[in-house]
Amino acid sequence: MKGSVYTVVVAGRPNVGKSALFNRMIRRRRSIVHDLPGMTRDVLEEEATLDDGRTFRLVDTGGYDPEGRDEIPREVRDRAVAAIRGADLVVLVTDASAGVLPGDRAAAKIAREAGADTVVAANKIDRREGSEGEVEAWELGFSEVYGVSAEHNLGVDELLDAIGARMPAKEEGEAAEAPREIALAVIGRPNVGKSSLVNALVGAERTIVSDVAGTTRDSVDVRLEHGGARFRLVDTAGIRRKGKTEQGPEVLSVVQARKRIEECDVAALVVDAASGAAEQDAKVASYVQKEGKGLILVGNKWDMAAGEGAAKKFAEKLREEIRFANWAPVLLTSAKTGRGVSKVLDAAQRVAENRSRRITTGELNRSLGRALRDQPPRTAKGSRLKVFYVAQTGVRPPHFSLVASRAEALHFSESRHIENLIREMADFEGTPIRISVRGRSRHDKGE
């Protein structure tokens, strides 16, 4: 992990407030915070910015539990240790209200053995017992201890100042803008192979893979380059119906996953190819369409499906079940064998380009003008609209405006017909299209 980007790793035993401090340092809610221990299972990375504009990579790790013997706690511990070993600086978080416990000493030992520069953040000093715990934190043997309250934003600025003092100074003229990333959210119901697909795409075990539904709770970002494009893969927690969702952490996971759909450019909806699509898959796809994001339909676990012509039948059935998104490409993959996985990033890059595609007003009207004049579109009330011209008024997603005799909503069948005409003109595969009507203004009449 060490390299040109200064990396700070937030570490410590479970339930000391690491994720709350992580969120406070990046100035937004990114990591799930809950009273239950062990909420953070994967390693989360985000860019944090100091007041002077310098940036560093901030890493949130799962709780270091030396006693954990089960498979998932052991993997969480191993990932935390790997992150500590690659850090430029470790922020060792303790619970000041609880004092120093054996788990704190074990985490401190790992940081010391790794040779990592370490400071201690004694969290929860706002509580009555916190002041004593802050003093006790010096027993861990590190030269700097900062009393903080992530919940109430106490002492966090001093901790950030300590990080800034260790970072290289900002060089003059340093402001080269990085190429735009394509944010690809991997979404779908629990246990359809989302984490396995991300691992296959990256070629490394970056997210925890388990047969237990709902293993991924936080959204885990992984950055990589492919085909000359930069990607940020988002492995989201499975989206479930509210009625099927556990109280507590699973509720937060649904909120987080929907938030990541809002933030992405393209979403890959993963469906179990062996068992087929479910009603909930269409619901998830509707979230993507509503937000105007690109969409790819991925039939995973294809190695478990068989039969002559199965691929064609599956694609047809999937498009029938998610009929409103028949513009989305369908890919068949097996994360387990690697079959078809390489096509996912290629498709995501193409869909991202299509979301930004523009058609000139002249080209639009040469192709659509006569069709709309010969058969004026009907409104939702059934009356006909006289369309003067069509213009593209936005991208990401592409938005087209019909300048007409009056502003009135189109009948849904007319919108679909115009959308199909636009898709015949240019490659808009994978992206929803928005169509609206506005009345002719005085400026339009002058033209």
C-alpha positions as CSV (number, residue, x, y, z in Angstrom):
1,M,0.0,0.0,0.0
2,K,2.9,2.3,0.6
3,G,3.7,4.5,-2.4
4,S,3.3,7.9,-3.8
5,V,0.0,8.4,-1.9
6,Y,0.3,9.0,1.8
7,T,-1.7,6.3,3.6
8,V,-3.3,6.5,7.0
9,V,-4.8,3.4,8.5
10,V,-7.5,3.6,11.3
11,A,-7.1,0.4,13.4
12,G,-8.0,-1.0,16.7
13,R,-10.2,-3.6,18.5
14,P,-13.9,-3.9,17.6
15,N,-16.4,-1.3,18.7
16,V,-14.1,1.5,19.7
17,G,-15.5,4.0,17.2
18,K,-13.1,3.5,14.3
19,S,-15.8,4.0,11.6
20,A,-17.2,7.0,13.3
21,L,-13.8,8.6,13.4
22,F,-13.2,7.6,9.7
23,N,-16.4,9.3,8.7
24,R,-15.5,12.4,10.7
25,M,-12.1,12.6,9.1
26,I,-13.4,12.4,5.5
27,R,-16.3,14.8,6.5
28,R,-19.1,12.6,5.3
29,R,-20.9,9.3,6.3
30,R,-19.1,6.6,4.3
31,S,-18.6,3.7,6.7
32,I,-21.5,2.1,8.5
33,V,-21.7,3.1,12.2
34,H,-23.6,0.9,14.6
35,D,-23.5,-0.1,18.3
36,L,-23.0,-3.7,17.3
37,P,-19.3,-4.8,17.3
38,G,-17.8,-6.0,14.1
39,M,-19.8,-3.9,11.7
40,T,-16.8,-3.1,9.5
41,R,-15.7,-6.3,7.9
42,D,-13.7,-5.1,4.8
43,V,-11.0,-2.6,4.3
44,L,-12.5,0.7,3.1
45,E,-10.5,3.4,1.4
46,E,-11.4,7.1,0.8
47,E,-9.5,10.2,0.0
48,A,-9.3,12.7,2.9
49,T,-8.4,16.4,2.4
50,L,-6.6,18.7,4.9
51,D,-7.5,22.4,5.2
52,D,-4.5,23.3,3.0
53,G,-5.7,21.2,0.2
54,R,-3.3,18.3,0.6
55,T,-4.9,14.9,0.3
56,F,-4.2,11.4,1.7
57,R,-5.7,8.0,1.5
58,L,-7.6,7.1,4.7
59,V,-8.3,3.4,5.3
60,D,-10.9,2.0,7.7
61,T,-10.2,-1.6,8.9
62,G,-12.3,-4.2,10.6
63,G,-11.9,-4.6,14.4
64,Y,-8.7,-6.5,15.3
65,D,-9.9,-9.4,17.5
66,P,-7.0,-11.7,18.4
67,E,-9.5,-14.2,20.0
68,G,-11.7,-14.6,16.9
69,R,-11.6,-18.2,15.7
70,D,-14.5,-18.2,13.1
71,E,-13.7,-17.8,9.4
72,I,-15.0,-14.2,8.9
73,P,-13.5,-12.7,12.1
74,R,-10.2,-14.4,11.2
75,E,-10.3,-12.9,7.7
76,V,-11.2,-9.4,9.1
77,R,-8.2,-9.6,11.4
78,D,-5.9,-10.7,8.6
79,R,-7.0,-7.8,6.4
80,A,-6.5,-5.4,9.2
81,V,-3.0,-6.6,9.8
82,A,-2.1,-6.4,6.1
83,A,-3.4,-2.8,6.0
84,I,-1.3,-1.9,9.1
85,R,1.8,-3.3,7.5
86,G,1.3,-1.1,4.4
87,A,0.5,2.1,6.2
88,D,2.6,5.3,6.4
89,L,0.8,6.1,9.7
90,V,-1.5,4.1,11.9
91,V,-4.2,5.8,14.0
92,L,-4.7,3.3,16.8
93,V,-8.2,3.9,18.2
94,T,-9.1,3.0,21.8
95,D,-12.3,3.5,23.8
96,A,-11.3,6.0,26.5
97,S,-14.5,5.3,28.5
98,A,-13.5,1.6,28.8
99,G,-9.8,2.1,29.4
100,V,-7.0,0.0,27.9
101,L,-8.1,-3.6,27.3
102,P,-6.2,-6.7,26.1
103,G,-7.5,-6.2,22.6
104,D,-5.9,-2.7,22.5
105,R,-2.6,-4.1,23.6
106,A,-2.7,-6.8,20.9
107,A,-3.5,-4.2,18.2
108,A,-0.7,-2.0,19.5
109,K,1.7,-5.0,19.4
110,I,0.8,-5.6,15.7
111,A,1.5,-1.9,14.8
112,R,4.8,-2.0,16.7
113,E,5.9,-5.2,15.1
114,A,5.1,-3.8,11.6
115,G,7.4,-0.8,12.3
116,A,4.5,1.6,11.5
117,D,4.6,5.2,12.7
118,T,1.6,5.2,15.2
119,V,-0.4,7.7,17.1
120,V,-3.2,6.8,19.5
121,A,-6.7,8.3,19.3
122,A,-8.5,7.8,22.6
123,N,-12.1,8.1,21.5
124,K,-15.3,8.9,23.5
125,I,-13.7,11.4,25.8
126,D,-17.1,13.1,26.0
127,R,-18.2,10.4,28.3
128,R,-17.7,10.6,32.1
129,E,-15.0,7.9,32.2
130,G,-13.2,9.3,29.1
131,S,-10.7,11.6,30.8
132,E,-9.2,8.7,32.8
133,G,-9.1,6.5,29.8
134,E,-7.2,9.1,27.8
135,V,-4.4,9.2,30.4
136,E,-4.4,5.4,30.5
137,A,-3.9,5.2,26.7
138,W,-0.3,6.4,27.2
139,E,0.4,3.0,28.7
140,L,0.4,1.6,25.1
141,G,3.9,3.1,24.7
142,F,3.4,5.5,21.7
143,S,4.7,9.0,21.8
144,E,1.5,10.8,20.8
145,V,-2.0,10.4,22.3
146,Y,-5.0,12.5,21.1
147,G,-8.2,12.6,23.1
148,V,-11.1,12.7,20.6
149,S,-14.8,12.3,20.4
150,A,-15.8,11.3,16.9
151,E,-19.5,11.6,17.7
152,H,-19.1,15.2,18.9
153,N,-16.2,16.3,16.7
154,L,-13.8,17.0,19.6
155,G,-10.1,16.8,19.1
156,V,-10.4,15.6,15.5
157,D,-8.8,18.8,14.1
158,E,-5.7,18.2,16.3
159,L,-5.5,14.6,15.0
160,L,-5.6,15.9,11.4
161,D,-2.9,18.5,12.2
162,A,-0.7,15.6,13.4
163,I,-1.3,13.8,10.1
164,G,-0.5,16.9,8.1
165,A,2.8,17.4,10.1
166,R,4.0,14.1,8.8
167,M,2.9,14.5,5.2
168,P,5.1,16.0,2.4
169,A,4.6,19.7,1.9
170,K,2.4,20.7,-1.1
171,E,4.6,21.6,-4.1
172,E,3.9,24.7,-6.1
173,G,1.9,24.2,-9.3
174,E,0.7,20.8,-8.0
175,A,-2.8,20.6,-9.4
176,A,-2.8,18.2,-12.3
177,E,-6.4,16.9,-12.7
178,A,-6.7,13.2,-12.7
179,P,-8.7,11.6,-15.5
180,R,-12.4,11.1,-14.7
181,E,-13.1,7.8,-13.0
182,I,-16.0,5.5,-14.0
183,A,-17.8,4.6,-10.8
184,L,-19.2,1.1,-11.3
185,A,-21.6,-0.1,-8.5
186,V,-21.9,-3.9,-8.3
187,I,-25.5,-4.4,-7.0
188,G,-28.1,-7.1,-6.5
189,R,-29.8,-9.4,-4.1
190,P,-27.7,-11.0,-1.3
191,N,-25.6,-14.1,-2.2
192,V,-25.6,-13.8,-6.0
193,G,-21.8,-13.6,-6.2
194,K,-21.2,-9.8,-6.1
195,S,-18.0,-10.0,-4.0
196,S,-16.7,-12.9,-6.1
197,L,-17.3,-11.0,-9.3
198,V,-15.4,-7.9,-7.9
199,N,-12.5,-10.2,-6.9
200,A,-12.5,-11.8,-10.3
201,L,-12.4,-8.3,-12.0
202,V,-9.6,-7.1,-9.8
203,G,-7.7,-10.4,-9.7
204,A,-7.1,-10.1,-6.0
205,E,-9.0,-11.0,-2.8
206,R,-10.0,-7.4,-1.9
207,T,-13.4,-8.2,-0.5
208,I,-14.5,-11.0,1.8
209,V,-16.3,-13.8,-0.1
210,S,-18.6,-16.1,1.8
211,D,-21.5,-18.3,1.1
212,V,-23.4,-16.6,4.0
213,A,-26.0,-14.2,2.5
214,G,-25.4,-10.6,3.6
215,T,-21.6,-11.0,4.3
216,T,-20.8,-7.6,2.7
217,R,-22.2,-4.9,4.9
218,D,-20.2,-1.8,4.0
219,S,-19.7,-0.6,0.4
220,V,-16.1,-1.5,-0.5
221,D,-14.4,0.6,-3.2
222,V,-11.6,-0.9,-5.3
223,R,-9.7,1.2,-7.9
224,L,-8.1,-0.2,-11.0
225,E,-7.3,0.6,-14.7
226,H,-8.6,-1.2,-17.7
227,G,-8.5,-0.5,-21.4
228,G,-7.1,3.0,-20.8
229,A,-10.0,3.9,-18.4
230,R,-9.9,4.3,-14.6
231,F,-12.6,2.5,-12.6
232,R,-13.8,2.6,-9.1
233,L,-15.6,-0.6,-8.3
234,V,-18.2,-0.5,-5.6
235,D,-19.1,-3.8,-4.0
236,T,-22.4,-3.0,-2.3
237,A,-24.3,-4.9,0.4
238,G,-27.2,-6.9,-1.1
239,I,-30.5,-5.0,-1.5
240,R,-33.5,-6.7,0.1
241,R,-37.1,-5.9,0.5
242,K,-37.7,-3.9,3.7
243,G,-39.9,-6.7,5.0
244,K,-37.1,-9.2,4.5
245,T,-34.4,-7.1,6.1
246,E,-33.1,-7.6,9.6
247,Q,-33.3,-4.7,12.0
248,G,-30.0,-2.9,12.7
249,P,-27.0,-3.5,10.4
250,E,-29.0,-4.9,7.4
251,V,-31.3,-1.9,7.3
252,L,-28.2,0.3,7.2
253,S,-26.8,-1.8,4.4
254,V,-29.8,-1.2,2.2
255,V,-29.6,2.5,2.8
256,Q,-25.9,2.4,2.0
257,A,-26.4,0.4,-1.2
258,R,-29.1,2.8,-2.5
259,K,-26.8,5.7,-1.7
260,R,-24.0,4.1,-3.8
261,I,-26.4,3.8,-6.7
262,E,-26.9,7.5,-6.5
263,E,-23.2,8.1,-6.6
264,C,-22.2,5.7,-9.4
265,D,-22.0,6.2,-13.2
266,V,-22.9,2.6,-14.1
267,A,-24.5,-0.2,-12.1
268,A,-23.9,-3.9,-12.8
269,L,-27.0,-5.7,-11.5
270,V,-25.9,-9.3,-10.7
271,V,-28.5,-12.0,-11.1
272,D,-28.0,-15.7,-10.3
273,A,-28.0,-17.3,-13.7
274,A,-28.6,-20.7,-12.3
275,S,-31.9,-19.8,-10.5
276,G,-32.9,-16.9,-12.7
277,A,-34.1,-13.4,-11.9
278,A,-36.5,-12.6,-9.1
279,E,-39.1,-9.9,-8.7
280,Q,-36.6,-8.0,-6.5
281,D,-34.1,-7.8,-9.3
282,A,-36.6,-5.7,-11.3
283,K,-37.1,-3.5,-8.3
284,V,-33.3,-2.9,-8.0
285,A,-33.1,-2.1,-11.7
286,S,-35.8,0.4,-11.2
287,Y,-33.7,2.2,-8.6
288,V,-30.9,2.5,-11.3
289,Q,-33.3,3.8,-13.9
290,K,-34.9,6.3,-11.6
291,E,-31.4,7.7,-10.8
292,G,-30.5,7.9,-14.5
293,K,-27.5,5.7,-14.2
294,G,-26.1,3.3,-16.7
295,L,-27.1,-0.4,-16.3
296,I,-25.6,-3.7,-17.2
297,L,-27.4,-7.0,-16.4
298,V,-24.9,-9.7,-15.4
299,G,-26.0,-13.3,-15.2
300,N,-23.4,-14.8,-12.7
301,K,-22.8,-18.4,-11.8
302,W,-23.2,-19.3,-15.5
303,D,-21.0,-22.4,-14.9
304,M,-24.0,-23.9,-12.9
305,A,-26.5,-23.3,-15.8
306,A,-26.6,-25.6,-18.8
307,G,-28.5,-26.7,-21.8
308,E,-28.5,-26.0,-25.5
309,G,-29.5,-22.4,-26.3
310,A,-29.6,-21.6,-22.6
311,A,-27.7,-18.3,-23.0
312,K,-30.2,-17.0,-25.5
313,K,-33.2,-18.2,-23.5
314,F,-31.8,-16.7,-20.3
315,A,-31.2,-13.3,-21.9
316,E,-34.7,-13.2,-23.4
317,K,-36.3,-14.2,-20.1
318,L,-34.3,-11.6,-18.2
319,R,-35.3,-8.8,-20.6
320,E,-38.9,-9.9,-20.3
321,E,-38.7,-9.8,-16.5
322,I,-37.0,-6.4,-16.6
323,R,-38.9,-5.1,-19.6
324,F,-38.5,-1.4,-18.9
325,A,-34.7,-1.7,-19.1
326,N,-34.5,-3.7,-22.4
327,W,-31.8,-1.2,-23.4
328,A,-29.4,-2.7,-20.9
329,P,-26.8,-5.2,-22.2
330,V,-26.9,-8.7,-20.8
331,L,-23.6,-10.5,-20.0
332,L,-23.1,-14.0,-18.8
333,T,-20.3,-14.6,-16.3
334,S,-18.8,-17.1,-14.0
335,A,-16.8,-15.4,-11.3
336,K,-15.7,-18.9,-10.1
337,T,-14.1,-19.9,-13.5
338,G,-13.5,-16.4,-14.9
339,R,-15.7,-17.0,-17.9
340,G,-17.0,-13.7,-19.4
341,V,-15.6,-11.6,-16.5
342,S,-13.4,-9.5,-18.8
343,K,-16.4,-8.3,-20.7
344,V,-17.9,-6.5,-17.7
345,L,-15.4,-3.6,-17.6
346,D,-15.5,-3.2,-21.4
347,A,-19.3,-3.0,-21.2
348,A,-19.1,-0.5,-18.3
349,Q,-16.7,1.7,-20.3
350,R,-19.0,1.7,-23.3
351,V,-22.1,2.4,-21.3
352,A,-20.3,5.3,-19.5
353,E,-19.5,6.8,-22.9
354,N,-23.0,6.4,-24.1
355,R,-24.3,8.3,-21.0
356,S,-22.2,11.2,-22.2
357,R,-23.1,11.0,-25.9
358,R,-24.5,14.1,-27.6
359,I,-26.4,14.4,-30.9
360,T,-26.5,17.8,-32.6
361,T,-29.8,19.6,-33.0
362,G,-29.5,19.5,-36.8
363,E,-28.9,15.7,-36.8
364,L,-31.9,15.2,-34.4
365,N,-34.3,17.1,-36.5
366,R,-33.2,15.6,-39.8
367,S,-34.0,12.2,-38.3
368,L,-37.0,12.9,-36.1
369,G,-38.5,16.1,-37.6
370,R,-40.5,14.4,-40.4
371,A,-41.7,11.5,-38.3
372,L,-43.0,14.0,-35.6
373,R,-44.6,16.2,-38.2
374,D,-46.3,13.4,-40.1
375,Q,-47.7,11.9,-36.9
376,P,-47.8,14.5,-34.1
377,P,-47.3,12.8,-30.7
378,R,-50.3,12.4,-28.3
379,T,-50.3,13.9,-24.8
380,A,-51.3,12.0,-21.7
381,K,-54.8,13.6,-22.2
382,G,-55.0,12.3,-25.7
383,S,-54.6,15.5,-27.7
384,R,-52.0,16.0,-30.4
385,L,-48.9,18.2,-30.0
386,K,-47.3,20.3,-32.7
387,V,-43.5,19.8,-32.4
388,F,-41.4,22.6,-33.8
389,Y,-38.0,21.0,-33.1
390,V,-36.0,18.6,-30.8
391,A,-32.8,19.4,-29.0
392,Q,-30.6,17.5,-26.6
393,T,-30.5,19.4,-23.4
394,G,-28.4,17.2,-21.1
395,V,-26.2,14.2,-20.6
396,R,-25.6,11.6,-17.9
397,P,-28.3,10.6,-18.6
398,P,-29.0,11.9,-22.1
399,H,-32.0,14.3,-22.0
400,F,-34.0,15.4,-25.0
401,S,-36.5,18.2,-25.1
402,L,-39.4,18.6,-27.6
403,V,-40.1,22.2,-28.2
404,A,-43.9,22.2,-29.0
405,S,-47.0,24.3,-29.1
406,R,-47.5,23.9,-25.4
407,A,-45.8,22.2,-22.4
408,E,-47.8,19.0,-21.7
409,A,-46.7,15.5,-20.7
410,L,-46.5,12.9,-23.5
411,H,-48.5,9.6,-23.4
412,F,-46.1,6.9,-22.2
413,S,-46.3,5.1,-25.5
414,E,-45.3,8.2,-27.4
415,S,-42.3,8.7,-25.1
416,R,-41.3,5.1,-25.8
417,H,-41.7,5.5,-29.5
418,I,-39.5,8.7,-29.6
419,E,-37.0,7.0,-27.4
420,N,-36.8,4.1,-29.8
421,L,-36.2,6.5,-32.7
422,I,-33.4,8.2,-30.9
423,R,-31.8,4.8,-30.0
424,E,-31.9,3.9,-33.7
425,M,-29.9,7.1,-34.5
426,A,-27.0,6.5,-32.1
427,D,-25.6,4.0,-29.6
428,F,-27.3,4.7,-26.3
429,E,-27.1,1.1,-25.1
430,G,-27.0,0.8,-21.3
431,T,-28.2,4.2,-20.5
432,P,-31.8,5.5,-19.8
433,I,-33.0,8.4,-21.9
434,R,-35.1,11.3,-20.5
435,I,-37.7,13.0,-22.8
436,S,-39.6,16.1,-21.8
437,V,-41.8,18.7,-23.5
438,R,-41.6,22.5,-23.2
439,G,-43.7,25.2,-24.7
440,R,-42.3,27.4,-27.5
441,S,-40.8,30.6,-26.0
442,R,-40.6,34.0,-27.6
443,H,-36.9,33.3,-28.3
444,D,-37.9,30.0,-30.1
445,K,-40.5,31.9,-32.2
446,G,-37.9,34.4,-33.2
447,E,-35.7,31.6,-34.5
